[in-house]
Amino acid sequence: MVGAKSRKKNRAIFTVLLLICVVGFWFFENFYTPATYSIGAESDIKSQMSPTMLPSSTTGDIIVHNYYALSYNEPFEQAEWVAYELKKEHLTNDDRKRPYFIEDPKVKTKSADWRNYRGSGYDRGHLCPAGDRRFSEQAYNETFYTSNVSPQNRDFNAGIWNRLEMQVRQWAKRYGSLFVVTGGVLEAGLKQIGEEDVDVPNYYYKIIVKEENTRLQAIAFLMPGRSSSKPIREFTVPIDKIEKMTGIDFFEKLPIEITTELERSVNLEGWRF
C-alpha cells in the first residue's frame, strides 16, 4: 500500500517536472533573446569603410555596425543592401561558435524576428557572410543580426550563392582588398513568410569593387534565387541593370565620370575566375 502511494507521488512529481521543462523550453524558444553583439570595442582587425563608397538608401535607414553597414527596408523586413570591406587578412580559419540569430538593436523599427523563418522551408541566408568575419568573435557574431539575413532557397544558398561567396574570397586573397555590396532585389508582389511577412526575393545581387593602379574596377552578379549549375560568370550584368531594378545608386558619392565607366557595361578584364 505504501509502495503504491510512493509510486503515485513519484509520478506526480515527474509530471510536474516534465510540465515545467516543457513550459521553460517554450518560453526560451519564443521569448529569449541574447544580449546585443555590438557592445564594446575590440582592438582586432576592423573594416574601416569609406563613407564615399556607401550606396544610396531608398529608406534613409542606414545602420553602421563595427564590421559592415546596411540599409534596412522595413516593409520588406530585410536590408536592401549590406556593404562591407573584405581584406586578405580578414580571411582566417578561426573556429567560432555559432551564435543565436537576434534582432538588430540599431534598427528603430526592429528587424524581423528569426522565428519568421522557422518551418518556412527557407534558409536565413547571410548577406555579409559569417565566413568572411571569422577573424573576430564580435565581427562573426554581428553577422547573426536578422537585419543581415534574407530568405533563400536552400539549394541556392548552399549552391551557386555559396560558390560566388567563395570566389569573392579568392579575389580578396589575390587582390588584397575588396568592397562588397549585396542584397535581394526588393519589389512588389514577392512571396512572404512568417507572421511579419518577410519578403522572399526572386533575385539576389552582389557587386564587388577593387582598386588597381589607382583605378577602380567593378564586377556585378545578378542571380535568380534558385539552384543552378551554371558557371558564376554567366550571371555577370552591368551595374546599371541592378540599379534600375532596385532604385539604388551604388556609387552616388563618386564622380560621374568614374561611375559611368563602372556601371554601363560588363568588363571581366582583371577578374580571374
C-alpha atoms as an extended CHARMM CRD file, in Angstrom:
* protein
*
       273  EXT
         1         1  MET       CA              0.0000000000        0.0000000000        0.0000000000  PROA      1               0.0000000000
         2         2  VAL       CA              2.8300000000        2.3300000000        0.9650000000  PROA      2               0.0000000000
         3         3  GLY       CA              4.6610000000        1.3810000000       -2.2490000000  PROA      3               0.0000000000
         4         4  ALA       CA              1.6200000000        2.2710000000       -4.3880000000  PROA      4               0.0000000000
         5         5  LYS       CA              1.3150000000        5.6690000000       -2.7280000000  PROA      5               0.0000000000
         6         6  SER       CA              5.0190000000        6.2710000000       -3.2110000000  PROA      6               0.0000000000
         7         7  ARG       CA              4.8300000000        5.3870000000       -6.9010000000  PROA      7               0.0000000000
         8         8  LYS       CA              1.8230000000        7.6630000000       -7.3840000000  PROA      8               0.0000000000
         9         9  LYS       CA              3.6760000000       10.5100000000       -5.6470000000  PROA      9               0.0000000000
        10        10  ASN       CA              6.7490000000        9.9650000000       -7.8130000000  PROA      10              0.0000000000
        11        11  ARG       CA              4.6220000000       10.0100000000      -10.9730000000  PROA      11              0.0000000000
        12        12  ALA       CA              3.0290000000       13.2680000000       -9.8860000000  PROA      12              0.0000000000
        13        13  ILE       CA              6.4410000000       14.8280000000       -9.2230000000  PROA      13              0.0000000000
        14        14  PHE       CA              7.7140000000       13.5760000000      -12.5950000000  PROA      14              0.0000000000
        15        15  THR       CA              4.6630000000       15.0220000000      -14.3700000000  PROA      15              0.0000000000
        16        16  VAL       CA              5.1360000000       18.4140000000      -12.7000000000  PROA      16              0.0000000000
        17        17  LEU       CA              8.8450000000       18.4680000000      -13.5710000000  PROA      17              0.0000000000
        18        18  LEU       CA              8.1020000000       17.4910000000      -17.1630000000  PROA      18              0.0000000000
        19        19  LEU       CA              5.4970000000       20.2410000000      -17.4150000000  PROA      19              0.0000000000
        20        20  ILE       CA              7.9890000000       22.7970000000      -16.0230000000  PROA      20              0.0000000000
        21        21  CYS       CA             10.5760000000       21.6880000000      -18.6010000000  PROA      21              0.0000000000
        22        22  VAL       CA              8.1000000000       21.9610000000      -21.4800000000  PROA      22              0.0000000000
        23        23  VAL       CA              6.9200000000       25.4160000000      -20.3920000000  PROA      23              0.0000000000
        24        24  GLY       CA             10.5150000000       26.5460000000      -19.8090000000  PROA      24              0.0000000000
        25        25  PHE       CA             11.5870000000       25.3520000000      -23.2530000000  PROA      25              0.0000000000
        26        26  TRP       CA              8.5960000000       27.1210000000      -24.8630000000  PROA      26              0.0000000000
        27        27  PHE       CA              9.4690000000       30.4120000000      -23.1480000000  PROA      27              0.0000000000
        28        28  PHE       CA             13.1240000000       30.0160000000      -24.1570000000  PROA      28              0.0000000000
        29        29  GLU       CA             12.2100000000       29.4010000000      -27.7990000000  PROA      29              0.0000000000
        30        30  ASN       CA              9.7180000000       32.2240000000      -28.0160000000  PROA      30              0.0000000000
        31        31  PHE       CA             10.9660000000       34.9540000000      -25.7320000000  PROA      31              0.0000000000
        32        32  TYR       CA             14.6770000000       34.5010000000      -25.0070000000  PROA      32              0.0000000000
        33        33  THR       CA             16.9170000000       36.9600000000      -26.8280000000  PROA      33              0.0000000000
        34        34  PRO       CA             20.6510000000       37.1500000000      -26.0890000000  PROA      34              0.0000000000
        35        35  ALA       CA             22.2980000000       40.4900000000      -25.4280000000  PROA      35              0.0000000000
        36        36  THR       CA             23.4440000000       42.6280000000      -28.3220000000  PROA      36              0.0000000000
        37        37  TYR       CA             26.5950000000       41.5090000000      -30.1210000000  PROA      37              0.0000000000
        38        38  SER       CA             27.8850000000       45.0420000000      -30.6310000000  PROA      38              0.0000000000
        39        39  ILE       CA             28.6590000000       46.1640000000      -27.0740000000  PROA      39              0.0000000000
        40        40  GLY       CA             32.2040000000       47.3650000000      -26.5480000000  PROA      40              0.0000000000
        41        41  ALA       CA             35.1150000000       47.8350000000      -28.8910000000  PROA      41              0.0000000000
        42        42  GLU       CA             37.8440000000       45.4340000000      -29.8680000000  PROA      42              0.0000000000
        43        43  SER       CA             41.4610000000       46.0350000000      -30.7980000000  PROA      43              0.0000000000
        44        44  ASP       CA             41.4600000000       43.4570000000      -33.5840000000  PROA      44              0.0000000000
        45        45  ILE       CA             41.2410000000       43.8950000000      -37.3620000000  PROA      45              0.0000000000
        46        46  LYS       CA             38.4720000000       46.3500000000      -38.1980000000  PROA      46              0.0000000000
        47        47  SER       CA             36.8890000000       47.1780000000      -41.5200000000  PROA      47              0.0000000000
        48        48  GLN       CA             37.2510000000       50.9200000000      -41.9880000000  PROA      48              0.0000000000
        49        49  MET       CA             34.8200000000       51.6110000000      -44.8090000000  PROA      49              0.0000000000
        50        50  SER       CA             34.9790000000       54.9320000000      -46.5620000000  PROA      50              0.0000000000
        51        51  PRO       CA             31.5660000000       56.6800000000      -46.4010000000  PROA      51              0.0000000000
        52        52  THR       CA             32.0750000000       57.7110000000      -50.0300000000  PROA      52              0.0000000000
        53        53  MET       CA             31.6720000000       54.0750000000      -51.0700000000  PROA      53              0.0000000000
        54        54  LEU       CA             28.2940000000       53.5040000000      -49.4310000000  PROA      54              0.0000000000
        55        55  PRO       CA             25.2980000000       53.2350000000      -51.7970000000  PROA      55              0.0000000000
        56        56  SER       CA             22.2170000000       55.4190000000      -51.6280000000  PROA      56              0.0000000000
        57        57  SER       CA             19.3310000000       54.3290000000      -49.4340000000  PROA      57              0.0000000000
        58        58  THR       CA             15.7210000000       54.2810000000      -50.6300000000  PROA      58              0.0000000000
        59        59  THR       CA             14.5700000000       54.3410000000      -46.9860000000  PROA      59              0.0000000000
        60        60  GLY       CA             17.1160000000       56.5610000000      -45.2490000000  PROA      60              0.0000000000
        61        61  ASP       CA             17.5370000000       53.8820000000      -42.5740000000  PROA      61              0.0000000000
        62        62  ILE       CA             21.2930000000       53.2850000000      -42.7880000000  PROA      62              0.0000000000
        63        63  ILE       CA             22.7870000000       51.2290000000      -39.9660000000  PROA      63              0.0000000000
        64        64  VAL       CA             26.5390000000       51.1350000000      -39.3490000000  PROA      64              0.0000000000
        65        65  HSD       CA             27.9430000000       48.2690000000      -37.2900000000  PROA      65              0.0000000000
        66        66  ASN       CA             31.6060000000       47.7600000000      -36.4960000000  PROA      66              0.0000000000
        67        67  TYR       CA             32.1990000000       45.4140000000      -39.4130000000  PROA      67              0.0000000000
        68        68  TYR       CA             29.5440000000       46.1950000000      -42.0240000000  PROA      68              0.0000000000
        69        69  ALA       CA             26.8190000000       48.6980000000      -42.8870000000  PROA      69              0.0000000000
        70        70  LEU       CA             23.3110000000       48.2140000000      -44.2380000000  PROA      70              0.0000000000
        71        71  SER       CA             20.2010000000       49.9930000000      -45.4250000000  PROA      71              0.0000000000
        72        72  TYR       CA             17.1240000000       48.4670000000      -43.7800000000  PROA      72              0.0000000000
        73        73  ASN       CA             13.8350000000       48.3230000000      -45.6760000000  PROA      73              0.0000000000
        74        74  GLU       CA             11.0740000000       47.8640000000      -43.1030000000  PROA      74              0.0000000000
        75        75  PRO       CA              8.1790000000       46.9860000000      -45.4790000000  PROA      75              0.0000000000
        76        76  PHE       CA             10.2340000000       44.0330000000      -46.7540000000  PROA      76              0.0000000000
        77        77  GLU       CA             11.6700000000       43.1900000000      -43.2850000000  PROA      77              0.0000000000
        78        78  GLN       CA             15.2720000000       42.9520000000      -44.5000000000  PROA      78              0.0000000000
        79        79  ALA       CA             18.1690000000       45.0270000000      -45.7650000000  PROA      79              0.0000000000
        80        80  GLU       CA             18.0310000000       46.3480000000      -49.3200000000  PROA      80              0.0000000000
        81        81  TRP       CA             21.8340000000       46.2830000000      -49.2600000000  PROA      81              0.0000000000
        82        82  VAL       CA             24.6560000000       45.2460000000      -46.9790000000  PROA      82              0.0000000000
        83        83  ALA       CA             28.1110000000       46.7160000000      -47.6190000000  PROA      83              0.0000000000
        84        84  TYR       CA             31.4660000000       45.7120000000      -46.2090000000  PROA      84              0.0000000000
        85        85  GLU       CA             35.1790000000       45.6860000000      -46.8910000000  PROA      85              0.0000000000
        86        86  LEU       CA             36.8400000000       42.3130000000      -47.3180000000  PROA      86              0.0000000000
        87        87  LYS       CA             40.6060000000       42.2250000000      -46.8860000000  PROA      87              0.0000000000
        88        88  LYS       CA             43.0230000000       39.3650000000      -47.3420000000  PROA      88              0.0000000000
        89        89  GLU       CA             43.8510000000       39.4470000000      -43.6230000000  PROA      89              0.0000000000
        90        90  HSD       CA             40.1520000000       39.0440000000      -42.7380000000  PROA      90              0.0000000000
        91        91  LEU       CA             40.1610000000       35.5310000000      -44.1680000000  PROA      91              0.0000000000
        92        92  THR       CA             41.1050000000       33.2970000000      -41.2590000000  PROA      92              0.0000000000
        93        93  ASN       CA             40.0570000000       29.7850000000      -40.2670000000  PROA      93              0.0000000000
        94        94  ASP       CA             39.3340000000       30.6760000000      -36.6430000000  PROA      94              0.0000000000
        95        95  ASP       CA             36.8230000000       28.2740000000      -35.1270000000  PROA      95              0.0000000000
        96        96  ARG       CA             33.8090000000       30.2580000000      -33.9680000000  PROA      96              0.0000000000
        97        97  LYS       CA             30.7940000000       29.0660000000      -32.0100000000  PROA      97              0.0000000000
        98        98  ARG       CA             27.6460000000       29.7350000000      -33.9980000000  PROA      98              0.0000000000
        99        99  PRO       CA             25.5180000000       32.2420000000      -32.0200000000  PROA      99              0.0000000000
       100       100  TYR       CA             21.7740000000       32.8320000000      -31.9760000000  PROA      100             0.0000000000
       101       101  PHE       CA             20.1040000000       34.9560000000      -34.6310000000  PROA      101             0.0000000000
       102       102  ILE       CA             18.8370000000       38.0860000000      -32.8650000000  PROA      102             0.0000000000
       103       103  GLU       CA             17.0950000000       41.3180000000      -33.8370000000  PROA      103             0.0000000000
       104       104  ASP       CA             19.3080000000       44.2320000000      -34.7650000000  PROA      104             0.0000000000
       105       105  PRO       CA             19.3240000000       46.6950000000      -31.8330000000  PROA      105             0.0000000000
       106       106  LYS       CA             20.1430000000       49.6130000000      -34.1600000000  PROA      106             0.0000000000
       107       107  VAL       CA             17.0760000000       49.1800000000      -36.3830000000  PROA      107             0.0000000000
       108       108  LYS       CA             14.4850000000       51.5140000000      -34.8530000000  PROA      108             0.0000000000
       109       109  THR       CA             11.5230000000       49.6170000000      -36.3170000000  PROA      109             0.0000000000
       110       110  LYS       CA             13.0250000000       46.2850000000      -35.1570000000  PROA      110             0.0000000000
       111       111  SER       CA             14.4030000000       43.8470000000      -37.6870000000  PROA      111             0.0000000000
       112       112  ALA       CA             12.4330000000       40.6770000000      -38.3650000000  PROA      112             0.0000000000
       113       113  ASP       CA             12.3340000000       38.0090000000      -35.6700000000  PROA      113             0.0000000000
       114       114  TRP       CA             14.2330000000       34.8390000000      -36.6400000000  PROA      114             0.0000000000
       115       115  ARG       CA             11.1120000000       32.7790000000      -35.9120000000  PROA      115             0.0000000000
       116       116  ASN       CA              9.5580000000       34.0540000000      -39.1470000000  PROA      116             0.0000000000
       117       117  TYR       CA             11.8770000000       31.6330000000      -40.9300000000  PROA      117             0.0000000000
       118       118  ARG       CA             11.0180000000       28.6020000000      -38.8030000000  PROA      118             0.0000000000
       119       119  GLY       CA              9.1520000000       25.9790000000      -40.8210000000  PROA      119             0.0000000000
       120       120  SER       CA              9.1550000000       28.2020000000      -43.9170000000  PROA      120             0.0000000000
       121       121  GLY       CA             11.4410000000       25.9830000000      -45.9780000000  PROA      121             0.0000000000
       122       122  TYR       CA             13.8320000000       28.9150000000      -46.5000000000  PROA      122             0.0000000000
       123       123  ASP       CA             17.2990000000       29.4450000000      -45.0640000000  PROA      123             0.0000000000
       124       124  ARG       CA             18.2850000000       32.5200000000      -43.1100000000  PROA      124             0.0000000000
       125       125  GLY       CA             20.7290000000       33.4630000000      -45.8510000000  PROA      125             0.0000000000
       126       126  HSD       CA             23.5800000000       35.7110000000      -44.7330000000  PROA      126             0.0000000000
       127       127  LEU       CA             24.2440000000       38.8060000000      -46.8410000000  PROA      127             0.0000000000
       128       128  CYS       CA             27.5620000000       39.6290000000      -45.1990000000  PROA      128             0.0000000000
       129       129  PRO       CA             28.7760000000       36.0140000000      -44.8490000000  PROA      129             0.0000000000
       130       130  ALA       CA             29.7960000000       34.7620000000      -41.4210000000  PROA      130             0.0000000000
       131       131  GLY       CA             32.7180000000       33.0640000000      -43.1810000000  PROA      131             0.0000000000
       132       132  ASP       CA             34.1230000000       36.4810000000      -44.1160000000  PROA      132             0.0000000000
       133       133  ARG       CA             34.2180000000       37.5410000000      -40.4670000000  PROA      133             0.0000000000
       134       134  ARG       CA             35.9450000000       34.6960000000      -38.6010000000  PROA      134             0.0000000000
       135       135  PHE       CA             38.8820000000       36.9230000000      -37.6300000000  PROA      135             0.0000000000
       136       136  SER       CA             36.9540000000       38.2990000000      -34.6390000000  PROA      136             0.0000000000
       137       137  GLU       CA             34.2720000000       36.9340000000      -32.3280000000  PROA      137             0.0000000000
       138       138  GLN       CA             32.3920000000       40.2230000000      -32.3920000000  PROA      138             0.0000000000
       139       139  ALA       CA             32.6950000000       40.5390000000      -36.1760000000  PROA      139             0.0000000000
       140       140  TYR       CA             31.4430000000       36.9610000000      -36.5830000000  PROA      140             0.0000000000
       141       141  ASN       CA             28.5550000000       37.4090000000      -34.1640000000  PROA      141             0.0000000000
       142       142  GLU       CA             27.4160000000       40.6630000000      -35.7910000000  PROA      142             0.0000000000
       143       143  THR       CA             26.5990000000       38.7380000000      -38.9700000000  PROA      143             0.0000000000
       144       144  PHE       CA             23.8630000000       36.9630000000      -36.9980000000  PROA      144             0.0000000000
       145       145  TYR       CA             21.6580000000       40.0310000000      -36.6740000000  PROA      145             0.0000000000
       146       146  THR       CA             18.4470000000       39.3360000000      -38.5750000000  PROA      146             0.0000000000
       147       147  SER       CA             18.9780000000       42.5790000000      -40.4860000000  PROA      147             0.0000000000
       148       148  ASN       CA             21.8100000000       40.7300000000      -42.2510000000  PROA      148             0.0000000000
       149       149  VAL       CA             19.7330000000       37.7880000000      -43.4910000000  PROA      149             0.0000000000
       150       150  SER       CA             17.2150000000       37.2110000000      -46.2570000000  PROA      150             0.0000000000
       151       151  PRO       CA             15.0320000000       34.1660000000      -47.0670000000  PROA      151             0.0000000000
       152       152  GLN       CA             16.9480000000       31.9880000000      -49.5060000000  PROA      152             0.0000000000
       153       153  ASN       CA             16.1470000000       28.7190000000      -51.2200000000  PROA      153             0.0000000000
       154       154  ARG       CA             18.3700000000       26.1160000000      -49.5280000000  PROA      154             0.0000000000
       155       155  ASP       CA             19.7980000000       24.7250000000      -52.7540000000  PROA      155             0.0000000000
       156       156  PHE       CA             20.5840000000       28.2660000000      -53.9050000000  PROA      156             0.0000000000
       157       157  ASN       CA             22.1430000000       29.2590000000      -50.5720000000  PROA      157             0.0000000000
       158       158  ALA       CA             24.3410000000       26.1670000000      -50.3510000000  PROA      158             0.0000000000
       159       159  GLY       CA             24.9490000000       26.0240000000      -54.0940000000  PROA      159             0.0000000000
       160       160  ILE       CA             25.6610000000       28.7850000000      -56.5680000000  PROA      160             0.0000000000
       161       161  TRP       CA             25.3960000000       31.5990000000      -53.9800000000  PROA      161             0.0000000000
       162       162  ASN       CA             27.9810000000       29.8170000000      -51.8570000000  PROA      162             0.0000000000
       163       163  ARG       CA             30.1880000000       29.3560000000      -54.9290000000  PROA      163             0.0000000000
       164       164  LEU       CA             30.0230000000       33.0950000000      -55.5570000000  PROA      164             0.0000000000
       165       165  GLU       CA             30.9640000000       33.8500000000      -51.9460000000  PROA      165             0.0000000000
       166       166  MET       CA             33.9680000000       31.5130000000      -52.2310000000  PROA      166             0.0000000000
       167       167  GLN       CA             35.0210000000       33.2340000000      -55.4660000000  PROA      167             0.0000000000
       168       168  VAL       CA             34.9020000000       36.6160000000      -53.7220000000  PROA      168             0.0000000000
       169       169  ARG       CA             37.2040000000       35.2370000000      -51.0070000000  PROA      169             0.0000000000
       170       170  GLN       CA             39.6230000000       34.0350000000      -53.6490000000  PROA      170             0.0000000000
       171       171  TRP       CA             39.6630000000       37.5190000000      -55.1680000000  PROA      171             0.0000000000
       172       172  ALA       CA             40.3050000000       39.0520000000      -51.7460000000  PROA      172             0.0000000000
       173       173  LYS       CA             43.3080000000       36.7540000000      -51.3260000000  PROA      173             0.0000000000
       174       174  ARG       CA             44.5800000000       37.6190000000      -54.8050000000  PROA      174             0.0000000000
       175       175  TYR       CA             43.9050000000       41.3700000000      -54.8960000000  PROA      175             0.0000000000
       176       176  GLY       CA             44.2900000000       42.2030000000      -51.1980000000  PROA      176             0.0000000000
       177       177  SER       CA             41.1770000000       44.3060000000      -50.5710000000  PROA      177             0.0000000000
       178       178  LEU       CA             37.6330000000       44.4280000000      -51.9460000000  PROA      178             0.0000000000
       179       179  PHE       CA             34.4870000000       46.4450000000      -51.3200000000  PROA      179             0.0000000000
       180       180  VAL       CA             31.3240000000       44.3170000000      -51.4880000000  PROA      180             0.0000000000
       181       181  VAL       CA             27.6510000000       45.3050000000      -51.7090000000  PROA      181             0.0000000000
       182       182  THR       CA             24.9920000000       42.6080000000      -51.7260000000  PROA      182             0.0000000000
       183       183  GLY       CA             21.2570000000       42.0920000000      -51.2260000000  PROA      183             0.0000000000
       184       184  GLY       CA             17.9990000000       40.8120000000      -52.6120000000  PROA      184             0.0000000000
       185       185  VAL       CA             16.0150000000       42.6710000000      -55.2520000000  PROA      185             0.0000000000
       186       186  LEU       CA             13.0380000000       44.0250000000      -53.2810000000  PROA      186             0.0000000000
       187       187  GLU       CA              9.9640000000       44.6230000000      -55.4080000000  PROA      187             0.0000000000
       188       188  ALA       CA              6.1810000000       44.3990000000      -55.2040000000  PROA      188             0.0000000000
       189       189  GLY       CA              4.3830000000       41.0680000000      -55.3130000000  PROA      189             0.0000000000
       190       190  LEU       CA              7.0100000000       38.8700000000      -53.6590000000  PROA      190             0.0000000000
       191       191  LYS       CA              6.1500000000       35.7390000000      -51.6880000000  PROA      191             0.0000000000
       192       192  GLN       CA              6.1260000000       36.3370000000      -47.9240000000  PROA      192             0.0000000000
       193       193  ILE       CA              6.8800000000       34.1690000000      -44.9050000000  PROA      193             0.0000000000
       194       194  GLY       CA              6.2100000000       34.3530000000      -41.1630000000  PROA      194             0.0000000000
       195       195  GLU       CA              3.9370000000       36.4980000000      -39.0440000000  PROA      195             0.0000000000
       196       196  GLU       CA              5.8490000000       39.6410000000      -40.0240000000  PROA      196             0.0000000000
       197       197  ASP       CA              5.5300000000       38.9730000000      -43.7780000000  PROA      197             0.0000000000
       198       198  VAL       CA              9.2260000000       38.7620000000      -44.6070000000  PROA      198             0.0000000000
       199       199  ASP       CA              9.5410000000       39.0100000000      -48.3940000000  PROA      199             0.0000000000
       200       200  VAL       CA             11.3700000000       36.3490000000      -50.3990000000  PROA      200             0.0000000000
       201       201  PRO       CA             13.3920000000       37.9820000000      -53.2120000000  PROA      201             0.0000000000
       202       202  ASN       CA             13.2990000000       36.3570000000      -56.6420000000  PROA      202             0.0000000000
       203       203  TYR       CA             16.7830000000       37.7070000000      -57.4200000000  PROA      203             0.0000000000
       204       204  TYR       CA             19.9600000000       38.4080000000      -55.4840000000  PROA      204             0.0000000000
       205       205  TYR       CA             22.8320000000       40.6470000000      -56.4900000000  PROA      205             0.0000000000
       206       206  LYS       CA             26.4470000000       41.1110000000      -55.4740000000  PROA      206             0.0000000000
       207       207  ILE       CA             28.7320000000       43.9560000000      -56.5670000000  PROA      207             0.0000000000
       208       208  ILE       CA             32.4810000000       43.7480000000      -55.9800000000  PROA      208             0.0000000000
       209       209  VAL       CA             34.8990000000       46.6580000000      -56.3520000000  PROA      209             0.0000000000
       210       210  LYS       CA             38.7100000000       46.6730000000      -56.2640000000  PROA      210             0.0000000000
       211       211  GLU       CA             41.3450000000       49.3100000000      -56.8240000000  PROA      211             0.0000000000
       212       212  GLU       CA             44.2350000000       48.6240000000      -59.1490000000  PROA      212             0.0000000000
       213       213  ASN       CA             46.8230000000       51.2330000000      -60.0940000000  PROA      213             0.0000000000
       214       214  THR       CA             44.6350000000       53.9650000000      -58.5030000000  PROA      214             0.0000000000
       215       215  ARG       CA             41.7600000000       52.9270000000      -60.8000000000  PROA      215             0.0000000000
       216       216  LEU       CA             38.5150000000       51.3490000000      -59.5900000000  PROA      216             0.0000000000
       217       217  GLN       CA             37.2680000000       48.1660000000      -61.2320000000  PROA      217             0.0000000000
       218       218  ALA       CA             33.8770000000       46.5950000000      -60.5750000000  PROA      218             0.0000000000
       219       219  ILE       CA             32.0480000000       43.3890000000      -61.3790000000  PROA      219             0.0000000000
       220       220  ALA       CA             28.3840000000       42.6480000000      -60.6670000000  PROA      220             0.0000000000
       221       221  PHE       CA             26.2880000000       39.4900000000      -60.4580000000  PROA      221             0.0000000000
       222       222  LEU       CA             22.5090000000       39.0550000000      -60.6090000000  PROA      222             0.0000000000
       223       223  MET       CA             21.2010000000       35.5780000000      -59.7820000000  PROA      223             0.0000000000
       224       224  PRO       CA             17.7250000000       34.0370000000      -59.6150000000  PROA      224             0.0000000000
       225       225  GLY       CA             17.2080000000       32.6610000000      -56.1020000000  PROA      225             0.0000000000
       226       226  ARG       CA             17.1630000000       29.0140000000      -57.1480000000  PROA      226             0.0000000000
       227       227  SER       CA             19.5910000000       26.1780000000      -57.7400000000  PROA      227             0.0000000000
       228       228  SER       CA             21.8630000000       26.4160000000      -60.7730000000  PROA      228             0.0000000000
       229       229  SER       CA             24.8760000000       24.5090000000      -62.0750000000  PROA      229             0.0000000000
       230       230  LYS       CA             25.9290000000       27.2670000000      -64.4770000000  PROA      230             0.0000000000
       231       231  PRO       CA             29.3290000000       28.9540000000      -64.1030000000  PROA      231             0.0000000000
       232       232  ILE       CA             29.0050000000       32.0840000000      -61.9770000000  PROA      232             0.0000000000
       233       233  ARG       CA             30.4770000000       34.2510000000      -64.7540000000  PROA      233             0.0000000000
       234       234  GLU       CA             27.2780000000       33.6780000000      -66.7350000000  PROA      234             0.0000000000
       235       235  PHE       CA             25.4270000000       35.8040000000      -64.1550000000  PROA      235             0.0000000000
       236       236  THR       CA             27.5280000000       38.9450000000      -64.6280000000  PROA      236             0.0000000000
       237       237  VAL       CA             25.4940000000       42.0280000000      -65.5670000000  PROA      237             0.0000000000
       238       238  PRO       CA             26.0690000000       45.7840000000      -65.8730000000  PROA      238             0.0000000000
       239       239  ILE       CA             25.6210000000       47.5650000000      -62.5450000000  PROA      239             0.0000000000
       240       240  ASP       CA             23.1670000000       49.8640000000      -64.3590000000  PROA      240             0.0000000000
       241       241  LYS       CA             20.7720000000       46.9180000000      -64.6560000000  PROA      241             0.0000000000
       242       242  ILE       CA             20.7770000000       46.2830000000      -60.9050000000  PROA      242             0.0000000000
       243       243  GLU       CA             20.2930000000       49.9990000000      -60.2240000000  PROA      243             0.0000000000
       244       244  LYS       CA             17.2130000000       50.0710000000      -62.4590000000  PROA      244             0.0000000000
       245       245  MET       CA             15.7390000000       47.0400000000      -60.6850000000  PROA      245             0.0000000000
       246       246  THR       CA             16.4140000000       48.3010000000      -57.1530000000  PROA      246             0.0000000000
       247       247  GLY       CA             16.3010000000       52.1020000000      -57.3950000000  PROA      247             0.0000000000
       248       248  ILE       CA             19.6760000000       52.2030000000      -55.6060000000  PROA      248             0.0000000000
       249       249  ASP       CA             22.5990000000       54.3450000000      -56.7700000000  PROA      249             0.0000000000
       250       250  PHE       CA             25.5460000000       52.1890000000      -55.7830000000  PROA      250             0.0000000000
       251       251  PHE       CA             28.1800000000       54.8740000000      -56.2950000000  PROA      251             0.0000000000
       252       252  GLU       CA             26.2450000000       58.0630000000      -55.6100000000  PROA      252             0.0000000000
       253       253  LYS       CA             29.1760000000       59.8490000000      -53.9510000000  PROA      253             0.0000000000
       254       254  LEU       CA             31.7290000000       59.1480000000      -56.6840000000  PROA      254             0.0000000000
       255       255  PRO       CA             32.3650000000       61.4960000000      -59.6410000000  PROA      255             0.0000000000
       256       256  ILE       CA             30.0650000000       60.8710000000      -62.6060000000  PROA      256             0.0000000000
       257       257  GLU       CA             32.9510000000       60.1090000000      -64.9710000000  PROA      257             0.0000000000
       258       258  ILE       CA             34.0340000000       57.2470000000      -62.6940000000  PROA      258             0.0000000000
       259       259  THR       CA             30.5490000000       55.8250000000      -62.1170000000  PROA      259             0.0000000000
       260       260  THR       CA             29.7150000000       55.8720000000      -65.8210000000  PROA      260             0.0000000000
       261       261  GLU       CA             32.7090000000       53.6890000000      -66.5720000000  PROA      261             0.0000000000
       262       262  LEU       CA             31.9650000000       51.3300000000      -63.6740000000  PROA      262             0.0000000000
       263       263  GLU       CA             28.2570000000       50.8780000000      -64.3030000000  PROA      263             0.0000000000
       264       264  ARG       CA             27.4880000000       50.8520000000      -68.0030000000  PROA      264             0.0000000000
       265       265  SER       CA             28.9170000000       47.5000000000      -69.1540000000  PROA      265             0.0000000000
       266       266  VAL       CA             30.3110000000       44.1360000000      -68.1120000000  PROA      266             0.0000000000
       267       267  ASN       CA             34.1020000000       44.0860000000      -68.0520000000  PROA      267             0.0000000000
       268       268  LEU       CA             35.6890000000       40.8240000000      -66.9260000000  PROA      268             0.0000000000
       269       269  GLU       CA             39.2110000000       42.0460000000      -67.5980000000  PROA      269             0.0000000000
       270       270  GLY       CA             41.1890000000       41.9930000000      -64.3870000000  PROA      270             0.0000000000
       271       271  TRP       CA             38.9030000000       39.4460000000      -62.6820000000  PROA      271             0.0000000000
       272       272  ARG       CA             40.4560000000       35.9980000000      -62.6860000000  PROA      272             0.0000000000
       273       273  PHE       CA             37.9230000000       33.1720000000      -62.2490000000  PROA      273             0.0000000000
